[in-house]
Amino acid sequence: MTDPEIHNLNRQYRGKDKPTDVLSFPLADALQPSLLGDVVISVATAARQAQRRGHSLREELQTLLIHGILHLLGYDHETSRSEAIRMHRKEREVRARLTNLLTE
């Protein structure tokens, strides 16, 4: 997704008039409780962030995907400082497990 596209989604669904790196849209309902939802990532923003953080685009996309999925699972770093800490810990845990699986 491009920055202008994610900007429009961010404005429409979150009321934030700016582009962002990742958005999550829950889909689960009474008829389909096993559906998590959609995760939308701005590749342009991810590329800039990867360069700024000194790692690959693949690593940044992986981080953003984990972040988006955690939102779909109910984590929300914007709720409180303690929730932000909890979510960031879970992100690190998932990333470490994924790295271990991919290097076995």
Biopython code that builds the backbone (N, CA, C, O; Angstrom):
import numpy as np
from Bio.PDB.StructureBuilder import StructureBuilder

atoms = [
    (1, "MET", "N", (0.849, -1.169, 0.000)),
    (1, "MET", "CA", (0.000, 0.000, 0.000)),
    (1, "MET", "C", (0.899, 1.236, 0.000)),
    (1, "MET", "O", (2.000, 1.209, 0.549)),
    (2, "THR", "N", (0.429, 2.307, -0.612)),
    (2, "THR", "CA", (1.206, 3.552, -0.671)),
    (2, "THR", "C", (0.861, 4.456, 0.511)),
    (2, "THR", "O", (-0.149, 4.260, 1.187)),
    (3, "ASP", "N", (1.714, 5.444, 0.746)),
    (3, "ASP", "CA", (1.439, 6.409, 1.813)),
    (3, "ASP", "C", (0.104, 7.140, 1.618)),
    (3, "ASP", "O", (-0.657, 7.264, 2.578)),
    (4, "PRO", "N", (-0.210, 7.634, 0.398)),
    (4, "PRO", "CA", (-1.509, 8.292, 0.227)),
    (4, "PRO", "C", (-2.695, 7.370, 0.509)),
    (4, "PRO", "O", (-3.702, 7.807, 1.067)),
    (5, "GLU", "N", (-2.582, 6.108, 0.130)),
    (5, "GLU", "CA", (-3.672, 5.160, 0.381)),
    (5, "GLU", "C", (-3.870, 4.906, 1.876)),
    (5, "GLU", "O", (-4.999, 4.903, 2.367)),
    (6, "ILE", "N", (-2.774, 4.693, 2.590)),
    (6, "ILE", "CA", (-2.900, 4.431, 4.023)),
    (6, "ILE", "C", (-3.294, 5.699, 4.772)),
    (6, "ILE", "O", (-3.958, 5.628, 5.806)),
    (7, "HIS", "N", (-2.887, 6.860, 4.255)),
    (7, "HIS", "CA", (-3.300, 8.149, 4.817)),
    (7, "HIS", "C", (-4.825, 8.259, 4.770)),
    (7, "HIS", "O", (-5.462, 8.634, 5.754)),
    (8, "ASN", "N", (-5.393, 7.931, 3.622)),
    (8, "ASN", "CA", (-6.856, 7.983, 3.477)),
    (8, "ASN", "C", (-7.551, 7.037, 4.455)),
    (8, "ASN", "O", (-8.538, 7.408, 5.089)),
    (9, "LEU", "N", (-7.033, 5.820, 4.572)),
    (9, "LEU", "CA", (-7.627, 4.860, 5.513)),
    (9, "LEU", "C", (-7.498, 5.347, 6.957)),
    (9, "LEU", "O", (-8.438, 5.227, 7.743)),
    (10, "ASN", "N", (-6.348, 5.889, 7.297)),
    (10, "ASN", "CA", (-6.114, 6.379, 8.657)),
    (10, "ASN", "C", (-7.069, 7.525, 8.990)),
    (10, "ASN", "O", (-7.595, 7.603, 10.100)),
    (11, "ARG", "N", (-7.283, 8.399, 8.030)),
    (11, "ARG", "CA", (-8.219, 9.515, 8.226)),
    (11, "ARG", "C", (-9.656, 9.000, 8.329)),
    (11, "ARG", "O", (-10.407, 9.414, 9.212)),
    (12, "GLN", "N", (-10.026, 8.107, 7.433)),
    (12, "GLN", "CA", (-11.399, 7.600, 7.385)),
    (12, "GLN", "C", (-11.771, 6.768, 8.613)),
    (12, "GLN", "O", (-12.860, 6.931, 9.163)),
    (13, "TYR", "N", (-10.880, 5.887, 9.043)),
    (13, "TYR", "CA", (-11.235, 4.944, 10.104)),
    (13, "TYR", "C", (-10.724, 5.316, 11.493)),
    (13, "TYR", "O", (-11.253, 4.839, 12.498)),
    (14, "ARG", "N", (-9.705, 6.161, 11.554)),
    (14, "ARG", "CA", (-9.170, 6.513, 12.867)),
    (14, "ARG", "C", (-9.238, 8.013, 13.150)),
    (14, "ARG", "O", (-8.941, 8.452, 14.261)),
    (15, "GLY", "N", (-9.629, 8.791, 12.149)),
    (15, "GLY", "CA", (-9.717, 10.236, 12.343)),
    (15, "GLY", "C", (-8.361, 10.908, 12.462)),
    (15, "GLY", "O", (-8.260, 12.012, 12.998)),
    (16, "LYS", "N", (-7.323, 10.255, 11.970)),
    (16, "LYS", "CA", (-5.969, 10.809, 12.023)),
    (16, "LYS", "C", (-5.546, 11.172, 10.612)),
    (16, "LYS", "O", (-5.410, 10.305, 9.748)),
    (17, "ASP", "N", (-5.339, 12.462, 10.387)),
    (17, "ASP", "CA", (-5.073, 12.980, 9.049)),
    (17, "ASP", "C", (-3.584, 12.949, 8.728)),
    (17, "ASP", "O", (-2.949, 13.987, 8.541)),
    (18, "LYS", "N", (-3.041, 11.732, 8.667)),
    (18, "LYS", "CA", (-1.631, 11.550, 8.329)),
    (18, "LYS", "C", (-1.415, 10.093, 7.937)),
    (18, "LYS", "O", (-2.188, 9.215, 8.323)),
    (19, "PRO", "N", (-0.364, 9.847, 7.172)),
    (19, "PRO", "CA", (-0.045, 8.456, 6.868)),
    (19, "PRO", "C", (0.485, 7.760, 8.125)),
    (19, "PRO", "O", (0.904, 8.412, 9.082)),
    (20, "THR", "N", (0.458, 6.449, 8.104)),
    (20, "THR", "CA", (0.987, 5.655, 9.210)),
    (20, "THR", "C", (1.674, 4.432, 8.620)),
    (20, "THR", "O", (1.612, 4.203, 7.412)),
    (21, "ASP", "N", (2.316, 3.662, 9.452)),
    (21, "ASP", "CA", (3.031, 2.503, 8.934)),
    (21, "ASP", "C", (2.142, 1.268, 8.806)),
    (21, "ASP", "O", (2.277, 0.511, 7.844)),
    (22, "VAL", "N", (1.227, 1.051, 9.772)),
    (22, "VAL", "CA", (0.409, -0.158, 9.760)),
    (22, "VAL", "C", (-0.963, 0.128, 10.358)),
    (22, "VAL", "O", (-1.088, 0.874, 11.329)),
    (23, "LEU", "N", (-1.984, -0.474, 9.769)),
    (23, "LEU", "CA", (-3.347, -0.402, 10.292)),
    (23, "LEU", "C", (-3.913, -1.817, 10.362)),
    (23, "LEU", "O", (-3.602, -2.671, 9.531)),
    (24, "SER", "N", (-4.739, -2.042, 11.360)),
    (24, "SER", "CA", (-5.396, -3.339, 11.522)),
    (24, "SER", "C", (-6.900, -3.148, 11.502)),
    (24, "SER", "O", (-7.429, -2.208, 12.095)),
    (25, "PHE", "N", (-7.584, -4.053, 10.809)),
    (25, "PHE", "CA", (-9.031, -3.989, 10.698)),
    (25, "PHE", "C", (-9.619, -5.331, 11.117)),
    (25, "PHE", "O", (-9.539, -6.302, 10.365)),
    (26, "PRO", "N", (-10.212, -5.398, 12.314)),
    (26, "PRO", "CA", (-10.796, -6.668, 12.781)),
    (26, "PRO", "C", (-11.964, -7.102, 11.902)),
    (26, "PRO", "O", (-12.739, -6.273, 11.424)),
    (27, "LEU", "N", (-12.078, -8.405, 11.698)),
    (27, "LEU", "CA", (-13.168, -8.950, 10.889)),
    (27, "LEU", "C", (-14.034, -9.944, 11.645)),
    (27, "LEU", "O", (-15.132, -10.270, 11.194)),
    (28, "ALA", "N", (-13.565, -10.428, 12.775)),
    (28, "ALA", "CA", (-14.307, -11.456, 13.510)),
    (28, "ALA", "C", (-15.683, -10.938, 13.907)),
    (28, "ALA", "O", (-15.847, -9.779, 14.290)),
    (29, "ASP", "N", (-16.664, -11.822, 13.807)),
    (29, "ASP", "CA", (-18.020, -11.510, 14.260)),
    (29, "ASP", "C", (-18.667, -12.807, 14.728)),
    (29, "ASP", "O", (-18.005, -13.843, 14.778)),
    (30, "ALA", "N", (-19.927, -12.764, 15.066)),
    (30, "ALA", "CA", (-20.612, -13.945, 15.591)),
    (30, "ALA", "C", (-20.633, -15.092, 14.577)),
    (30, "ALA", "O", (-20.589, -16.260, 14.961)),
    (31, "LEU", "N", (-20.701, -14.762, 13.292)),
    (31, "LEU", "CA", (-20.750, -15.799, 12.264)),
    (31, "LEU", "C", (-19.368, -16.362, 11.915)),
    (31, "LEU", "O", (-19.246, -17.521, 11.521)),
    (32, "GLN", "N", (-18.343, -15.541, 12.060)),
    (32, "GLN", "CA", (-16.974, -15.936, 11.712)),
    (32, "GLN", "C", (-16.016, -15.588, 12.855)),
    (32, "GLN", "O", (-15.124, -14.762, 12.660)),
    (33, "PRO", "N", (-16.165, -16.179, 14.020)),
    (33, "PRO", "CA", (-15.339, -15.785, 15.164)),
    (33, "PRO", "C", (-13.856, -16.113, 15.006)),
    (33, "PRO", "O", (-13.026, -15.553, 15.722)),
    (34, "SER", "N", (-13.514, -16.998, 14.092)),
    (34, "SER", "CA", (-12.112, -17.365, 13.935)),
    (34, "SER", "C", (-11.336, -16.417, 13.019)),
    (34, "SER", "O", (-10.111, -16.504, 12.941)),
    (35, "LEU", "N", (-12.025, -15.523, 12.334)),
    (35, "LEU", "CA", (-11.337, -14.549, 11.488)),
    (35, "LEU", "C", (-10.675, -13.491, 12.367)),
    (35, "LEU", "O", (-11.305, -12.951, 13.276)),
    (36, "LEU", "N", (-9.431, -13.204, 12.101)),
    (36, "LEU", "CA", (-8.780, -12.119, 12.829)),
    (36, "LEU", "C", (-9.090, -10.785, 12.166)),
    (36, "LEU", "O", (-9.710, -9.910, 12.771)),
    (37, "GLY", "N", (-8.657, -10.636, 10.924)),
    (37, "GLY", "CA", (-8.883, -9.383, 10.221)),
    (37, "GLY", "C", (-7.803, -9.126, 9.194)),
    (37, "GLY", "O", (-7.063, -10.028, 8.802)),
    (38, "ASP", "N", (-7.727, -7.884, 8.770)),
    (38, "ASP", "CA", (-6.753, -7.458, 7.767)),
    (38, "ASP", "C", (-5.707, -6.578, 8.414)),
    (38, "ASP", "O", (-6.003, -5.794, 9.315)),
    (39, "VAL", "N", (-4.484, -6.718, 7.945)),
    (39, "VAL", "CA", (-3.385, -5.842, 8.341)),
    (39, "VAL", "C", (-2.912, -5.160, 7.067)),
    (39, "VAL", "O", (-2.593, -5.823, 6.080)),
    (40, "VAL", "N", (-2.869, -3.824, 7.094)),
    (40, "VAL", "CA", (-2.458, -3.032, 5.943)),
    (40, "VAL", "C", (-1.170, -2.311, 6.309)),
    (40, "VAL", "O", (-1.095, -1.649, 7.344)),
    (41, "ILE", "N", (-0.152, -2.441, 5.455)),
    (41, "ILE", "CA", (1.159, -1.841, 5.718)),
    (41, "ILE", "C", (1.535, -0.917, 4.582)),
    (41, "ILE", "O", (1.375, -1.267, 3.412)),
    (42, "SER", "N", (2.038, 0.269, 4.919)),
    (42, "SER", "CA", (2.595, 1.164, 3.918)),
    (42, "SER", "C", (4.039, 0.751, 3.672)),
    (42, "SER", "O", (4.893, 0.912, 4.544)),
    (43, "VAL", "N", (4.307, 0.224, 2.494)),
    (43, "VAL", "CA", (5.654, -0.236, 2.172)),
    (43, "VAL", "C", (6.625, 0.942, 2.120)),
    (43, "VAL", "O", (7.782, 0.803, 2.515)),
    (44, "ALA", "N", (6.172, 2.087, 1.641)),
    (44, "ALA", "CA", (7.051, 3.261, 1.574)),
    (44, "ALA", "C", (7.483, 3.695, 2.978)),
    (44, "ALA", "O", (8.659, 3.974, 3.210)),
    (45, "THR", "N", (6.540, 3.750, 3.898)),
    (45, "THR", "CA", (6.877, 4.115, 5.274)),
    (45, "THR", "C", (7.768, 3.048, 5.893)),
    (45, "THR", "O", (8.729, 3.372, 6.591)),
    (46, "ALA", "N", (7.460, 1.788, 5.647)),
    (46, "ALA", "CA", (8.282, 0.695, 6.174)),
    (46, "ALA", "C", (9.718, 0.797, 5.665)),
    (46, "ALA", "O", (10.658, 0.561, 6.422)),
    (47, "ALA", "N", (9.895, 1.143, 4.403)),
    (47, "ALA", "CA", (11.240, 1.277, 3.831)),
    (47, "ALA", "C", (12.014, 2.408, 4.502)),
    (47, "ALA", "O", (13.196, 2.258, 4.812)),
    (48, "ARG", "N", (11.344, 3.543, 4.726)),
    (48, "ARG", "CA", (12.007, 4.663, 5.407)),
    (48, "ARG", "C", (12.390, 4.286, 6.832)),
    (48, "ARG", "O", (13.488, 4.595, 7.294)),
    (49, "GLN", "N", (11.476, 3.616, 7.521)),
    (49, "GLN", "CA", (11.737, 3.214, 8.900)),
    (49, "GLN", "C", (12.878, 2.200, 8.964)),
    (49, "GLN", "O", (13.722, 2.272, 9.856)),
    (50, "ALA", "N", (12.906, 1.269, 8.035)),
    (50, "ALA", "CA", (13.973, 0.267, 8.008)),
    (50, "ALA", "C", (15.328, 0.937, 7.831)),
    (50, "ALA", "O", (16.296, 0.600, 8.513)),
    (51, "GLN", "N", (15.383, 1.880, 6.915)),
    (51, "GLN", "CA", (16.642, 2.592, 6.675)),
    (51, "GLN", "C", (17.058, 3.373, 7.919)),
    (51, "GLN", "O", (18.222, 3.341, 8.317)),
    (52, "ARG", "N", (16.113, 4.065, 8.525)),
    (52, "ARG", "CA", (16.397, 4.864, 9.726)),
    (52, "ARG", "C", (16.835, 3.977, 10.893)),
    (52, "ARG", "O", (17.671, 4.380, 11.702)),
    (53, "ARG", "N", (16.270, 2.774, 10.977)),
    (53, "ARG", "CA", (16.569, 1.871, 12.086)),
    (53, "ARG", "C", (17.744, 0.933, 11.794)),
    (53, "ARG", "O", (18.179, 0.177, 12.662)),
    (54, "GLY", "N", (18.246, 0.994, 10.572)),
    (54, "GLY", "CA", (19.433, 0.219, 10.224)),
    (54, "GLY", "C", (19.207, -1.264, 10.046)),
    (54, "GLY", "O", (20.095, -2.067, 10.336)),
    (55, "HIS", "N", (18.029, -1.642, 9.572)),
    (55, "HIS", "CA", (17.805, -3.047, 9.253)),
    (55, "HIS", "C", (17.074, -3.166, 7.915)),
    (55, "HIS", "O", (16.744, -2.161, 7.285)),
    (56, "SER", "N", (16.831, -4.380, 7.500)),
    (56, "SER", "CA", (16.263, -4.611, 6.171)),
    (56, "SER", "C", (14.769, -4.287, 6.130)),
    (56, "SER", "O", (14.088, -4.224, 7.153)),
    (57, "LEU", "N", (14.298, -4.088, 4.910)),
    (57, "LEU", "CA", (12.863, -3.884, 4.705)),
    (57, "LEU", "C", (12.103, -5.119, 5.164)),
    (57, "LEU", "O", (11.027, -5.000, 5.750)),
    (58, "ARG", "N", (12.640, -6.288, 4.909)),
    (58, "ARG", "CA", (11.987, -7.529, 5.340)),
    (58, "ARG", "C", (11.784, -7.546, 6.856)),
    (58, "ARG", "O", (10.706, -7.897, 7.336)),
    (59, "GLU", "N", (12.809, -7.170, 7.603)),
    (59, "GLU", "CA", (12.692, -7.128, 9.061)),
    (59, "GLU", "C", (11.623, -6.134, 9.505)),
    (59, "GLU", "O", (10.848, -6.409, 10.421)),
    (60, "GLU", "N", (11.591, -4.975, 8.847)),
    (60, "GLU", "CA", (10.601, -3.957, 9.212)),
    (60, "GLU", "C", (9.190, -4.427, 8.890)),
    (60, "GLU", "O", (8.272, -4.227, 9.685)),
    (61, "LEU", "N", (9.013, -5.047, 7.733)),
    (61, "LEU", "CA", (7.688, -5.570, 7.376)),
    (61, "LEU", "C", (7.257, -6.657, 8.359)),
    (61, "LEU", "O", (6.086, -6.729, 8.733)),
    (62, "GLN", "N", (8.189, -7.491, 8.772)),
    (62, "GLN", "CA", (7.890, -8.528, 9.757)),
    (62, "GLN", "C", (7.452, -7.893, 11.077)),
    (62, "GLN", "O", (6.476, -8.333, 11.686)),
    (63, "THR", "N", (8.163, -6.873, 11.512)),
    (63, "THR", "CA", (7.832, -6.172, 12.749)),
    (63, "THR", "C", (6.445, -5.546, 12.665)),
    (63, "THR", "O", (5.655, -5.646, 13.604)),
    (64, "LEU", "N", (6.151, -4.905, 11.547)),
    (64, "LEU", "CA", (4.852, -4.254, 11.382)),
    (64, "LEU", "C", (3.719, -5.277, 11.301)),
    (64, "LEU", "O", (2.630, -5.040, 11.825)),
    (65, "LEU", "N", (3.968, -6.398, 10.655)),
    (65, "LEU", "CA", (2.952, -7.443, 10.590)),
    (65, "LEU", "C", (2.656, -7.996, 11.985)),
    (65, "LEU", "O", (1.493, -8.180, 12.342)),
    (66, "ILE", "N", (3.684, -8.257, 12.763)),
    (66, "ILE", "CA", (3.499, -8.713, 14.147)),
    (66, "ILE", "C", (2.705, -7.680, 14.926)),
    (66, "ILE", "O", (1.769, -8.025, 15.648)),
    (67, "HIS", "N", (3.074, -6.424, 14.783)),
    (67, "HIS", "CA", (2.391, -5.327, 15.475)),
    (67, "HIS", "C", (0.906, -5.301, 15.111)),
    (67, "HIS", "O", (0.042, -5.199, 15.982)),
    (68, "GLY", "N", (0.628, -5.394, 13.821)),
    (68, "GLY", "CA", (-0.757, -5.367, 13.363)),
    (68, "GLY", "C", (-1.564, -6.554, 13.856)),
    (68, "GLY", "O", (-2.724, -6.403, 14.240)),
    (69, "ILE", "N", (-0.961, -7.729, 13.849)),
    (69, "ILE", "CA", (-1.663, -8.924, 14.328)),
    (69, "ILE", "C", (-1.938, -8.817, 15.825)),
    (69, "ILE", "O", (-3.009, -9.209, 16.287)),
    (70, "LEU", "N", (-0.984, -8.292, 16.582)),
    (70, "LEU", "CA", (-1.222, -8.117, 18.019)),
    (70, "LEU", "C", (-2.393, -7.173, 18.271)),
    (70, "LEU", "O", (-3.171, -7.385, 19.201)),
    (71, "HIS", "N", (-2.524, -6.134, 17.450)),
    (71, "HIS", "CA", (-3.703, -5.261, 17.576)),
    (71, "HIS", "C", (-4.980, -6.074, 17.364)),
    (71, "HIS", "O", (-5.955, -5.904, 18.096)),
    (72, "LEU", "N", (-4.974, -6.950, 16.372)),
    (72, "LEU", "CA", (-6.158, -7.775, 16.107)),
    (72, "LEU", "C", (-6.456, -8.732, 17.253)),
    (72, "LEU", "O", (-7.599, -9.148, 17.441)),
    (73, "LEU", "N", (-5.428, -9.079, 18.016)),
    (73, "LEU", "CA", (-5.601, -9.968, 19.163)),
    (73, "LEU", "C", (-5.974, -9.220, 20.442)),
    (73, "LEU", "O", (-6.130, -9.822, 21.504)),
    (74, "GLY", "N", (-6.114, -7.887, 20.324)),
    (74, "GLY", "CA", (-6.580, -7.110, 21.461)),
    (74, "GLY", "C", (-5.545, -6.249, 22.156)),
    (74, "GLY", "O", (-5.887, -5.523, 23.090)),
    (75, "TYR", "N", (-4.296, -6.304, 21.735)),
    (75, "TYR", "CA", (-3.272, -5.442, 22.323)),
    (75, "TYR", "C", (-3.450, -4.023, 21.790)),
    (75, "TYR", "O", (-3.799, -3.836, 20.624)),
    (76, "ASP", "N", (-3.213, -3.027, 22.639)),
    (76, "ASP", "CA", (-3.337, -1.631, 22.197)),
    (76, "ASP", "C", (-2.384, -0.747, 22.978)),
    (76, "ASP", "O", (-2.644, -0.399, 24.130)),
    (77, "HIS", "N", (-1.279, -0.388, 22.342)),
    (77, "HIS", "CA", (-0.248, 0.426, 22.982)),
    (77, "HIS", "C", (-0.698, 1.851, 23.261)),
    (77, "HIS", "O", (-0.034, 2.568, 24.011)),
    (78, "GLU", "N", (-1.805, 2.275, 22.678)),
    (78, "GLU", "CA", (-2.285, 3.646, 22.883)),
    (78, "GLU", "C", (-3.195, 3.772, 24.103)),
    (78, "GLU", "O", (-3.578, 4.883, 24.470)),
    (79, "THR", "N", (-3.544, 2.665, 24.731)),
    (79, "THR", "CA", (-4.444, 2.670, 25.883)),
    (79, "THR", "C", (-3.770, 3.232, 27.127)),
    (79, "THR", "O", (-4.314, 4.106, 27.802)),
    (80, "SER", "N", (-2.580, 2.721, 27.418)),
    (80, "SER", "CA", (-1.850, 3.157, 28.612)),
    (80, "SER", "C", (-0.381, 2.795, 28.460)),
    (80, "SER", "O", (-0.003, 2.018, 27.584)),
    (81, "ARG", "N", (0.429, 3.365, 29.321)),
    (81, "ARG", "CA", (1.866, 3.049, 29.304)),
    (81, "ARG", "C", (2.085, 1.564, 29.624)),
    (81, "ARG", "O", (2.914, 0.911, 28.991)),
    (82, "SER", "N", (1.355, 1.037, 30.590)),
    (82, "SER", "CA", (1.540, -0.375, 30.944)),
    (82, "SER", "C", (1.115, -1.287, 29.795)),
    (82, "SER", "O", (1.744, -2.320, 29.563)),
    (83, "GLU", "N", (0.060, -0.920, 29.078)),
    (83, "GLU", "CA", (-0.370, -1.716, 27.923)),
    (83, "GLU", "C", (0.660, -1.612, 26.792)),
    (83, "GLU", "O", (0.905, -2.588, 26.083)),
    (84, "ALA", "N", (1.257, -0.438, 26.628)),
    (84, "ALA", "CA", (2.304, -0.274, 25.612)),
    (84, "ALA", "C", (3.500, -1.173, 25.935)),
    (84, "ALA", "O", (4.051, -1.819, 25.044)),
    (85, "ILE", "N", (3.894, -1.214, 27.188)),
    (85, "ILE", "CA", (5.008, -2.075, 27.609)),
    (85, "ILE", "C", (4.650, -3.534, 27.361)),
    (85, "ILE", "O", (5.464, -4.296, 26.839)),
    (86, "ARG", "N", (3.442, -3.921, 27.731)),
    (86, "ARG", "CA", (2.974, -5.302, 27.530)),
    (86, "ARG", "C", (3.005, -5.677, 26.048)),
    (86, "ARG", "O", (3.446, -6.770, 25.691)),
    (87, "MET", "N", (2.540, -4.776, 25.194)),
    (87, "MET", "CA", (2.513, -5.061, 23.762)),
    (87, "MET", "C", (3.921, -5.158, 23.187)),
    (87, "MET", "O", (4.204, -6.052, 22.390)),
    (88, "HIS", "N", (4.805, -4.247, 23.584)),
    (88, "HIS", "CA", (6.171, -4.272, 23.058)),
    (88, "HIS", "C", (6.915, -5.534, 23.516)),
    (88, "HIS", "O", (7.720, -6.089, 22.768)),
    (89, "ARG", "N", (6.645, -5.977, 24.734)),
    (89, "ARG", "CA", (7.238, -7.243, 25.199)),
    (89, "ARG", "C", (6.755, -8.408, 24.335)),
    (89, "ARG", "O", (7.541, -9.267, 23.934)),
    (90, "LYS", "N", (5.469, -8.422, 24.061)),
    (90, "LYS", "CA", (4.903, -9.495, 23.234)),
    (90, "LYS", "C", (5.471, -9.435, 21.823)),
    (90, "LYS", "O", (5.742, -10.482, 21.235)),
    (91, "GLU", "N", (5.660, -8.255, 21.266)),
    (91, "GLU", "CA", (6.266, -8.116, 19.939)),
    (91, "GLU", "C", (7.655, -8.742, 19.923)),
    (91, "GLU", "O", (7.995, -9.501, 19.016)),
    (92, "ARG", "N", (8.455, -8.415, 20.938)),
    (92, "ARG", "CA", (9.811, -8.979, 21.010)),
    (92, "ARG", "C", (9.767, -10.503, 21.142)),
    (92, "ARG", "O", (10.559, -11.207, 20.515)),
    (93, "GLU", "N", (8.852, -11.002, 21.949)),
    (93, "GLU", "CA", (8.710, -12.448, 22.145)),
    (93, "GLU", "C", (8.347, -13.146, 20.834)),
    (93, "GLU", "O", (8.955, -14.155, 20.477)),
    (94, "VAL", "N", (7.370, -12.617, 20.128)),
    (94, "VAL", "CA", (6.941, -13.217, 18.859)),
    (94, "VAL", "C", (8.068, -13.142, 17.833)),
    (94, "VAL", "O", (8.329, -14.114, 17.123)),
    (95, "ARG", "N", (8.729, -12.002, 17.754)),
    (95, "ARG", "CA", (9.834, -11.836, 16.795)),
    (95, "ARG", "C", (10.951, -12.843, 17.087)),
    (95, "ARG", "O", (11.506, -13.436, 16.161)),
    (96, "ALA", "N", (11.283, -13.039, 18.365)),
    (96, "ALA", "CA", (12.334, -13.992, 18.743)),
    (96, "ALA", "C", (11.928, -15.413, 18.372)),
    (96, "ALA", "O", (12.740, -16.169, 17.838)),
    (97, "ARG", "N", (10.678, -15.783, 18.649)),
    (97, "ARG", "CA", (10.214, -17.129, 18.290)),
    (97, "ARG", "C", (10.238, -17.337, 16.776)),
    (97, "ARG", "O", (10.645, -18.393, 16.290)),
    (98, "LEU", "N", (9.803, -16.333, 16.048)),
    (98, "LEU", "CA", (9.802, -16.435, 14.584)),
    (98, "LEU", "C", (11.223, -16.559, 14.058)),
    (98, "LEU", "O", (11.490, -17.359, 13.161)),
    (99, "THR", "N", (12.122, -15.781, 14.606)),
    (99, "THR", "CA", (13.535, -15.848, 14.188)),
    (99, "THR", "C", (14.092, -17.238, 14.455)),
    (99, "THR", "O", (14.798, -17.796, 13.615)),
    (100, "ASN", "N", (13.779, -17.800, 15.617)),
    (100, "ASN", "CA", (14.250, -19.152, 15.949)),
    (100, "ASN", "C", (13.690, -20.178, 14.974)),
    (100, "ASN", "O", (14.413, -21.072, 14.534)),
    (101, "LEU", "N", (12.427, -20.061, 14.638)),
    (101, "LEU", "CA", (11.819, -21.002, 13.698)),
    (101, "LEU", "C", (12.457, -20.911, 12.317)),
    (101, "LEU", "O", (12.667, -21.925, 11.651)),
    (102, "LEU", "N", (12.760, -19.693, 11.896)),
    (102, "LEU", "CA", (13.307, -19.485, 10.560)),
    (102, "LEU", "C", (14.777, -19.886, 10.456)),
    (102, "LEU", "O", (15.274, -20.120, 9.355)),
    (103, "THR", "N", (15.482, -19.970, 11.593)),
    (103, "THR", "CA", (16.898, -20.315, 11.555)),
    (103, "THR", "C", (17.162, -21.770, 11.923)),
    (103, "THR", "O", (18.313, -22.205, 11.916)),
    (104, "GLU", "N", (16.131, -22.518, 12.240)),
    (104, "GLU", "CA", (16.322, -23.938, 12.579)),
    (104, "GLU", "C", (16.638, -24.762, 11.358)),
    (104, "GLU", "O", (16.828, -25.974, 11.464)),
]
sb = StructureBuilder()
sb.init_structure("model")
sb.init_model(0)
sb.init_chain("A")
sb.init_seg("    ")
for serial, (resi, resn, name, xyz) in enumerate(atoms, 1):
    if name == "N":
        sb.init_residue(resn, " ", resi, " ")
    sb.init_atom(name, np.array(xyz, "f"), 0.0, 1.0, " ", f" {name:<3s}", serial, name[0])
structure = sb.get_structure()
